[in-house]
Amino acid sequence: MRSIALAASLLAACSDDPDQQLVDASTTDAPYDTARCLITGHYGALGAKTGMPTLGPTTLSVVLDAGPPRDTFFLKLTTGNGVFAGGLANGTYPLAGADLDFNSCGLCVNIIADIGAMGPTKFYFADAGSVTLTSTQPPAGSLANVTFKEVTSGGAPVAGGCVASIASLTFD
């Protein structure tokens, strides 16, 4: 009986079916849990999306799921921090160093989940990938191979939290 369960797990892990893709094969063998994580999870190539500055000229919100409740990709550029320690500039930036810290990032890349009348329910913060900016005010450009981890509203990683990824997105 164990060999049947193992074979089924291995087949699911090797599947091209997005409903059978695993969050992290090293820690779980279940499909992505959208009910617990509150987002699609692995978005793939999203193409071109138009967003809007929501918290000033160096921010951009792009709706990923109109809901309700809605899920949003949120980008914030902070001069003086991270890759922008010397000021905002167009270019291609790997997400690394200070930009992987919610509280010190200059290039802050997020997914905000289940935004309703009482505010968002979950937060995801980028932990790998790259962003290319063609404009900083308002932000425009693209991202590639960005992965996210679940964090608290203050930016602390959530133990056993959900993960997400966006293979590519062009935004303006």
Summary of the structure (lengths in Angstrom):
residues: 172
radius of gyration: 17.0
end to end distance: 52.8
largest distance: 60.8
contacts: 517
relative contact order: 0.18
helix: 15%
strand: 45%
